[in-house]
Every structure is written in structure tokens, then in C-alpha cells.
Amino acid sequence: MKKRFSSRNKVLFFSILLSVLMISSALAADVAYVYKKGFTIDDKVLEVFSDLSLSVDLIPEDELPNDFSSYGLIYVGDEKLADNGQIPIGERASIVSSYFHGGTWGLTDAEGVSQLGATSPLTVIKGDQSIQVYNRAFKRGTIAIPYYFLDENNKAESLVQIASTRETSSGDRFGDVISYALPGAILANGQMVQDETCFFGIIESRYWTPEARELFTECVKFTLSDCQSTSDCPDPFFLGEPFCLGDDIFQEEVAYMCTKDGYAGRCTTYDYDVLLEQCPFACTEGICIACDENPDCDDGIYETEDLCFNPGTTDAVCENLPIACFGGTDCGIDGFIGDLFCTDDITIAQLFETFTCHNPGTGGSYCTSDTTEEQIDTCTDICIDGFCEFFECRTDVDCDDTDSGTEDICMMPGTIDSYCMNYPIICFADTDCGLDGLIDDPFCSTDTIISQLFEAFTCHEPGTGASYCTSETTEEEIETCTDICIDGFCEDIICYSDLDCDDLNPDTEDACHNPGTVDSFCTSEPIACFMDSDCGTDGFPGDPFCSGLDVLQTFETFICYESGTAQSFCDSTLEDLLIEQCLELCVDGQCEIQYP
């Protein structure tokens, strides 16, 4: 028998709904919009979120949260993100409108996402409908307005196609322009989808038709679905107080069921009466007359005190009073709480909390706690913010570093800002400044004589804090050369002709420079190439590609410059050659024909 809502039950029901709404309002924004650069944020996408009354947090990629669980939906636009592994696509409800990271997120294999452009405004196929999604075909002259799609040969098999590309001259449709992933689906990277995910490839929102905007709205509604089956809905809950029906106790229960609109599901409620208890004697005001003594009220729960009031009468009723505590440890563990603090200039203290159980083991038991201040430590110098701080010095003696070569001084003595300065005594004797001797490199003082500088050190005001060092240099003769002195060295004549420099290597150019002079020297410079073929083979290094409606391919030509000499070197030139001009559209380096 179905019980109608009483006025009291209706008030309780709406109170529960209000509590749920208040809890939801305390969460973060509904949508986490992840972006790389601010100018790429899509205002049209934000308008759709606003129309659906969804709040949005704009999150730059370098400020990603560690946990997205407080968001109902993650949105990623058409940008190449530096660290997309941090974005839990598929673990949370997600919308991906991007050419990048298809393989990383498991929407495709390693081939990734594809794109399509045409000479007329693009359309998609949804069911048996052809839907125009852009209001024009080109932007900025001849640049086609594209959309992205998941190629049938590359996409994850578990994805559900919602809208596909139009059929072209190559035969079948290429793949999914809009695709859904349901919870439990296995993606191309082996990961399981945990929440609804939508791939939406119609990325040029400034050219959206109203139909394209509605397709995006449907994508948002799908990802924010409550359920795909009734098991996804909340557990049933009781509404109102228990009531008597005959001699037994019933209570109204509210349950949920998942109702579907396309792929989007919502949890709706229905109510029915549930038998709570069959009374042994009678029922009045939702209570069984069921006890003659306290043991009759035993609910089998150790943590309750079971009492029978008005035993053996029609007013008999059981009370199972919760026992808050049986002893002090049920209330909490005695111990220190909070941070350390200073009670005076030198004493550190901390609060100690003690728990007490009153009326232990009864339904009237309750817990209290009391805090006391306990001394933890006494500082030698001073206590600041719960920690002992020390004076570095009080007098100059405290700064003695046991180094006889320093003058020791205490700055700001007897304060927490005190510090020591140990000024060095520069010298006690000339030898403390340095050892007299030859310095720097030898040099030519005449065409045949090698000389070097001699440095002598002097200590001024030795043994004082004001001591300082100076040095004086003089020139001393070191050696006399047989031929000539150059840059501090005696030099000989190295070669008279190129033959003197032959290193017997046919791949080098051997030369005698300044022959027959003291400046003569040999070089053997490698020869990089003798002809163009030594540098590489001319040809096409890459695949054809599209430029507008033209199919191009890059041709590389290798050249040997200054061939057969030490100055020879290799280089190459690259030229994009026209392979074919397409009539209607170019896709992945091939011409295609779009059927009307």
C-alpha cells in the first residue's frame, strides 16, 4: 500500500534537499577550464557553460591542482600542453576539443587526431541528418576552417560515434567529429573510463552555426549526467517518522531510478512504505508495545543502554540510549596539543589536554576535556615564539676564534642581533705577503735575450689590524737565443717549402707558411669533399603535404663548395615542388572530392 506525503513529511523532504544543495554550493566551481595561453580561452564555450548555469575556474597549465575531485567537469581546448599527464581525462567527467594528446589520453593510437577542411562550410552526419556546423568555409582569405575527427582506423574501439565526417570521394566516412566514452570503456592506452568523456572536434567556435552550439551543449549535458543505470544513483533514504499500519510499524522510503534522455541520465525519486517491525502485541504512534523488563529491549548493540519504560503496559516503550563512553580513553587520548609558546622571556610551555568520561557505561554518559599549561623548557638566553633563541656574544671574549691572526670583536653585544666579527691581521712579516721570486711568463727584452719579472714583497705595519702588503717587480735576464727570441722563447726556422710539411695523407692539403723565416710553420688541413656526391644523394626526404589546395613535396640538393681544397665544405638546399593542384580539398597530402 503506497502512503501519501503528509505535510510533515513534505517539510522534511525539502529540508533534506536544501541540505544537499548547501553542501554542493561549498564545493569548487562546476567546470575546470585548463588553458596554456590566456588569449586562447574560448568565449563561446564559456557562454554555453554560463547558459547552463555552470560556474567555471580558469586554470593555467602551470597551476594545475593536485586533485580535480572538487570539479564536476574538466574542459581542455585546442592547445599543446606541456604536462598533460597531470590532467585526469577519463577519470573525471571531461570534454576534449584538441588536436593534441589524443594518444596520451587514449582517444586514439599513436597516430593521433586528424583534421579536415573544405571549400564549402563543413557539415557532420548525426544519425540520418546532415548538419552544417560552420557558417563559412574560409578565414583570412584562402585558409580553410577545419574541424578535428578521430579516424576510424586510429580511434579507441570503445568510443561511441555521435557525429561523423561527411562521406568523400575516397568512400567511407573518415571518423568521429563528436564521440562519447561511457564509464567502463577501455581506451586505446589501456585505461578504463571512470566518468563520462566527450571528444568535440568542432573547435572554431567563432564560426559555429546554432546547430553546432547545440551539439556542444549536448556534449556538456552528457558529461554531467547523473547516471547511466539506477545503480549509479544515491541509496534510498527514509522520509518522515515511522507509523502504525495495523499492528506493525512502517516508514516511508524514498528511492531513486535512472531516467535516460539520449545518453544523458538523471536520477529521479519515487516513494513507498517499508515494513520496519512486526510488533509482538500492538502498535501505537509508530511504536511497538514490546517489553516487560529491560532485557526485552536489548538491541544487540554493546554501545547502547537498553531500557523498558512502563513495562507490561500499553504504554510500554523501549529506549536504546547511546553510551557515549565507558572510560576516559573513549573520549580521547590525553596529550599535548597546539604549538609551543612563551610564558615569559625564558620559559617555553605547551597546552596539555585531559579527557574525562562522566556517568561511564550509561546512556547519560558524556565526555569533557580540560587543558592545562605545562612548562616544557627554560631558555639560557631568551624565548621567542615558543623557541629558545641565543645571544651569539656578550663581550669580545665570546668571539675568540682561537686564531692569533684575527682581531675578535662582538657587535651589538647581549642582544639576539649580536654577532662576531673576526678581522684578519694581514701580515706579521714580509714572507706573510708572499715569496719573492720570478712571476708571469718569460718575454723578449731584445731580439736575442729572454727576460722575466722578479717580484719582491713588503709587509707594512706588521702584526696589526691595519697591516697591509705591497710588492715591487724588476726585470731579470734569463737566457740568450742562438737565432731569435719570439714571445719569450728561442725560435728556429721550421720549413723552407711545402715538401717539408708533407704528412703523407692524400686527404689533407700540406703547406709551409712564411718559408725560410723564423715565422715559418706547417699546416695539414683536411679536405672535406672533392665532388657533390661526397656530400649526399639528391632526392625527396619527406612525404607530400598540403598547402591550401596544393600538394607539395620537399626536394633536397647536395653541393660541394671549394672542392679538393682545405676550404671545401658541404651544404644542401631545400625546395618545395608542386606535385598536384586539388580541385576541392587536400587531406594529408592527397586530393579528395567532397560529394554535395
BAZADO-588967 format. One record per residue (C-alpha): y, z, x; residue in one letter. Coordinates in steps of 0.001 Angstrom, whole numbers, plus 500000, padded with zeros to 6 digits. Layout:
YZXA...
***
This chain:
500000500000500000M503419498971501527K506125501654501360K509737500689500647R512537501778503009F514207504961501853S517941505440502565S516995507991505219R514574505573506857N517168502793506932K519666505039508702V517024505996511310L516033502362511843F519586501186512518F520168504212514781S517221503071516898I518601499511517052L522042500816518065L520456502869520884S518650499776522191V521904497792522161L523749500584524007M521046500676526699I521221496884527076S525020496987527477S524635499234530532A522784496521532428L524374493898534758A525637490524533453A523243488321531459D523351485436533994V523298485485537821A525035482184538867Y524181481620542584V526501479266544481Y527348478216548061K530942476986547792K533440478068545130G534641474555544252F531091473571543166T530951476145540329I530335474122537150D532897474964534406D530893473030531775K527823475175532492V529967478322532227L531285477063528856E527724476833527489V526969480393528686F530209481567527008S529358479765523729D526035481654523723L527933484959524314S526280485395527732L528135487281530474S527970485724533987V528095487139537530D529161484501540123L527156485386543268I527852483658546636P524674482935548651E525739485308551444D525986488235548959E522612487905547193L521368491193545665P518064492616546883N516900492892543252D517642490421540403F515802492554537793S519050493596536057S519797489928535165Y518290488105532206G518672484642533780L519185483075537245I521116479754537454Y521159477549540614V523351474413540737G523263471289542917D523782472819546388E521623473143549527K521383476903550036L520796478416553481A518209481077552479D516734480101549113N513650482266549755G515679485253548565Q516180483762545074I513162484676542861P512913481356540979I509966481634538561G509722485424538962E512785485843536700R513960483533533904A515505480614535853S517380477307535442I517342474890538432V519873471996538392S519492470954542026S518246468100544209Y517283470609546916F514427473122547437H512049471558544865G509144472031547269G510153475585548264T510291476723544634W507038474913543766G508525472450541243L507301469561543437T505190468963546518D506842468349549914A508298465014548688E510898466994546685G513158465975543784V514047462315543048S517237460769541631Q518138457729539547L521340455730538976G522019452586536904A524695450024535954T524856451389532391S525190455004531155P521881456827531761L519566457855528913T516465460046528625V513439459921526348I512678463057524303K509699462617522022G510263459214520391D514069459409520788Q516242457664523366S519228459941524119I522330458825526068Q523301461713528403V526383460308530243Y529480458713528698N529878456250531603R527825454626534377A530117454811537421F532552457207539064K535115456348541742R534668452603541428G531069451497542118T529364454880542720I526666455293540048A526458458595538166I522855459798538796P520531462338537313Y517604464055539052Y513951463936537979F510550465299539023L508402462278539879D505032462202538056E503294461795541429N505106464739543062N505756467403540370K503631470500539715A500919469572537178E501563472707535074S505166471713534187L505771470685530545V507812467491530156Q510720467876527694I512732464741528522A511775461843530805S513452458899532523T513583455586530675R510900453014531428E511961450381534031T510593447060535222S508136448884537505S506114450078534492G505640453732533563D508452456249533338R509169457906536681F509023461549535581G510719464629534081D514512464835533797V514034468117531887I510881470162532439S509736473655531374Y507432476098533196A505746478704530987L504660482177532192P501189481989533789G501619478392535011A500625477695538665I503295475816540648L502863473311543493A503359476073546099N500502478133544585G502828480716542998Q502363481845539381M505333481579536996V506197485066535688Q509118484156533408D510345481019531616E511800478438534032T513698475207533250C514397472227535562F517528470427534244F518341467246536164G521435466048534206I523772467508536832I527040465537536376E528382467772533560S531873466260533559R530326463088532078Y527966464855529588W527673463495526091T527467466114523270P523710465409523209E523390466266526930A525289469517526383R522882470399523527E519881469656525801L521291472162528341F521849474711525542T518168474312524530E517196474884528194C519192478161528252V517688479337524951K514170478582526226F514615480607529432T515998483553527422L513084483530524957S511772486967523911D508173485839523743C505538483124523836Q502998485225521892S503046488510519941T501593490335522958S504939489743524710D506813491761522035C507531495546522139P504932498053520961D505062499232517313P507065502393516556F507153504890513710F510133504875511327L511224507926509321G509250511136508684E505559511463507661P504995511612503864F502173512516501483C500194509852499681L497535511587497570G496129514400499719D496695512591503012D499619512115505401I501078508667506054F504011507375508104Q505817504070508036E505301501964511199E507436499020512319V505551496298514246A506654493056515955Y505440489468515765M506489486410517809C508020483597515729T508494480257517536K511233477605517300D510010474883519621G509347476586522999Y511795479459522307A510315482582520690G511903485633519078R510316488986518222C510735489844514500T509682493052512703T507593493970509691Y506610497431508375D503513499032506826Y502094502508506077D499729504114508580V497294506954507750L498128509783510160L495851512546508921E493315513321506192Q494173516838505010C491207519231504507P492855520832501486F496118519303500322A499338517677501489C502880518705500712T506128517229502076E504170515314504691G502342518440505959I498697519394505572C497739522858504326I495201523252507032A494958526684508618C493767530272508054D494421531512511602E495986530343514860N492822528717516318P492779526337513310D495960524798514725C494526524039518168D495747520552519132D493655520481522297G496778520365524442I496973523084527041Y500754522850527278E501371523954523631T501281527320521850E499323526788518597D500461528991515648L499463529142511948C502243530292509653F501489531601506116N497742531423506904P495371530781503999G498173529904501546T499549526696500118T502497527225502437D500229527365505499A501515525179508282V500631524655511940C503184524711514690E502320523442518154N505178524681520236L505525523072523643P505196525528526502I507993524752528922A506478526718531772C503665529057532838F505353530209536025G508357529609538261G506796526653540063T506611524725536753D510415524797536689C510948523601540240G510338524383543901I512683526925545449D514591525436548366G517831524294549933F519967521778548042I523117519827548800G524827519263552122D525713521806554789L529262523222554584F531550525585556489C532285529042555040T534787529869557805D535813528492561204D532419529164562848I529790529679560082T527551526915558622I525965527603555179A523874525787552530Q523027526457548869L519533527818548096F518182527210544561E515648529650542974T513751528786539744F512593531311537075T510242530875534077C511177533116531119H508527534046528486N505849532224530516P502904530675528677G504567530810525214T506355528346523007G509514530293523688G509276529769527447S512236528218529234Y513457527613532756C516590528673534578T517759528323538156S520146530291540321D521871529189543510T522936531420546376T524811530693549573E522789531221552762E524001531216556350Q522342528532558474I524064528723561874D527020530191563798T529038527802565946C530108528561569508T533485526839569136D534302525630565585I532674524393562296C533942521141560753I532409519531557603D529170521501557978G528586520695561628F529298522549564852C531913520827566989E532513521743570626F535569522017572858F534960519802575867E537077522063578058C539328525129578037R540513525075581710T540426522656584661D537371524543585977V535381523325582929D535971519760584114C534438520265587577D532155517282588101D530875518734591444T532308515631593116D534565516596596022S536055513129595832G537822513715592462T540737515776591128E539486517525587914D541972518174585029I541405519478581406C543610517598578901M544612519371575611M542577522475576629P540976524716573959G541034522109571093T538436519769569573I540507516920571041D540208518332574593S538815516032577263Y538357515913581027C539976513559583491M538460513242586960N540955511335589060Y539321509804592139P540615510528595660I540755507028597070I540185507830600727C539860510554603373F539793508200606415A540235504517607291D536469503948607017T536624505000603330D538722501918602665C536294499504604295G534649498486607549L536716496420609941D535173493010610561G535134489255610025L535774488070606443I535735484849604442D534329481550605730D534985480081609226P537752477427609388F539083474868611865C542135476131613731S542241472883615823T540162469644615859D537520471355618056T537969475129617612I536307477213614800I538117480458613876S537607483273611312Q539794486041609844L539310489648611049F540243492418608547E541266495960609622A541572498824607026F544035501776606907T543951504931604662C547425506224603692H547932509890602687E544225510553603282P542424513329601337G544992513478598446T545060512209594850G547859509888595930A545788508337598706S545571504556598877Y544187501831601122C545661498741602755T544241496065605060S545587493575607626E543976490331608745T544206488472612089T542748485151613286E539923485150615910E538323482169617773E534538481826617036I533271478511618575E534337475261620328T532787471983618981C531394469105621102T532626466359618716D534895467624615939I535445470611613612C535499469951609870I535814472722607213D534772475386609722G531685473561611024F530949471330614024C530039467883612681E528104464890614204D528095461197613240I525231460734610712I524831456938610400C526103453571611625Y524653451204608933S522728451170605609D519427450751607524L519869454234608973D519742455567605371C516562453781604161D514370456297602216D511514453672601786L511856453893597941N512382450438596299P513783452150593134D516833453546594955T519972451963596416E520456453272600038D523968453225601566A525784454511604684C529299455624603868H532060455723606477N529620454268609089P530197455177612744G532629458013611887T532342461771611680V532656461344607908D529548459135607730S526819460125605294F523812458597603474C523145458295599732T519998457121597891S520972456592594261E518229455887591661P518260452533589836I517868453229586083A516903449694584992C516509446104586179F516410444361582725M516951445104578978D513222445564578301S513192448565580690D515317450406578072C513174449844574938G511938447302572391T514403445905569806D513408446476566158G513797448389562843F513383452157563474P513545453298559824G512773452329556194D515029450274553835P517599452306551884F520048451825549012C523806451414549339S525120450868545837G523106447881544569L522327446578548093D519065447160550007V519871447712553717L517780448382556871Q518989449510560316T518190447234563371F518334448714566934E519051446543570075T518472447902573651F520727446820576612I520558447429580426C524066447568581963Y524795447018585734E521103446058586134S519431446537589544G522209448825590879T522669452568591169A525245452251588387Q522691450813585956S522174452614582621F520537452044579221C522142452033575804D521370450748572311S523325449521569301T522503450096565607L523405447607562863E522724447883559107D521381444497557946L521431443342554302L517832442849553145I518373442207549409E521069442445546719Q519821444080543455C520874442771540047L520740446044538083E519693449054540122L518405450156543511C515946453109543754V514553454488547069D515206451206548951G513779448871546255Q515383446813543463C514477447784539899E515269446279536480I516184448613533621Q514959447472530224Y517537447565527426P
***
